[in-house]
């Protein structure tokens, strides 16, 4: 994957299965799972916290260690990727994500997030 993260929206801490929801510079949202070496692509990030308890909403960019950030970046760049719900089988990173426009949602107001 060639997209770069711009913001960390939330994460699920875990010793063996931590996951990090990132807003990417291509307008899509990636849920990176470094221990699984997998990034899941979503057109919107809001459904996961309502299904899974325990999401941590970051207050500072410093909440993640440099080593964790490196693991996340390695997962996005070199790991396998999967399509999350709502993603077409023909999806590419160059496709435009129209979900926020269609639903009139400003993710920056819904989820403040922090700079990655």
N, C-alpha and C positions, 0 to 999 in steps of 0.2 A: 504494500500500500504506500502511496506517495503523499497522502494528506498529512498535515501537521496539526497537532492539537493547539487550540487557542485558550480554552478554559476547561478547568475541572469543575463539573457540575455537582457531582456527589460520588460517593464510593461506599462499598460494602467491605469493611475491614474483615480480615480473616487470616489466620495463620497459614491455612492451606489453600484457600480459595478466594482471596481478595479480588474484587472487581472494581473498575474505575470507569465512570461515564464521562466522556470527553466530548466537548464541542470541537469540531474540526474546521480547518480553514476552507474546506470545500462545501460547508453547509450541512453536513451529515453528522450523526452522533455515533460514536464508537464506544462500545462497552469492552474495555480491555481486560483480559484475564491472563496475567502473566504466567501463573503456575500451569495453566492449560495451554499457554502459547497460542491463544486465540483472541481475535477481535470480532465482535458481533456488530454489524452495521444496522442502525435504526434511522428512520426518518424523523422520529421525535423521541425525546428522552423522558417524557412525563409519566408513562405508564408503569415503569418498573417499580418506583417507590410505593405505588399503591398496591402492588401485588406482593412485594417482599418487604418484610419488616427489617429494620436495622440500618437503613441508609444513613450515612453520615454526611451532613451538609458542611462543607469546609468554610472556615472563616478566614483563612490565610493561605497564601501560596506555599508557606513553609510547613504546612501540615504533613507533606510527603517528603521523605528524605531524598537526597539526590540519587541514591541507589535505586529507590522505588521508581522515581521518574525515569531513570535509564531503563529499567525493566519494562516499563509501560511503553516507552518509545521503541525498544527492541521488539516487543510483541506486535506493535502496529506495523513496523517496517518489515519484519521477517517472519512473523507468525502466520498461521493460517487464518482465514477470515470466513465468516458465515453471515448469511443474511438474517436479520431479525424480522419481526413481524412487519408487514406492510412494504417489504422490499421486493421489487420485481426480480424474477430469475435472470433478467437481462441487464440488471443494474451494473453500472460502472462508476468509478469515482468521479468521472467527469459529468455525470448526470446532475441536473439541478434538483435540489430538494424543494418541492413546492408545498410541502405540508404546512409550514408556518404561514405562508401567504393564504392558502386555501382556508385555513381555520382561524385566520386573523389573530394569531398568537405571537406575542413578542417574548421569546424565550428569555431574553435578558431581564424582563420584569418578572416572569414566572419563576425562574431559577437564577438568582444572581450569579452563583459560581465564583470562582477565583481564577486569576491568570495561571496558566499552566507553566 
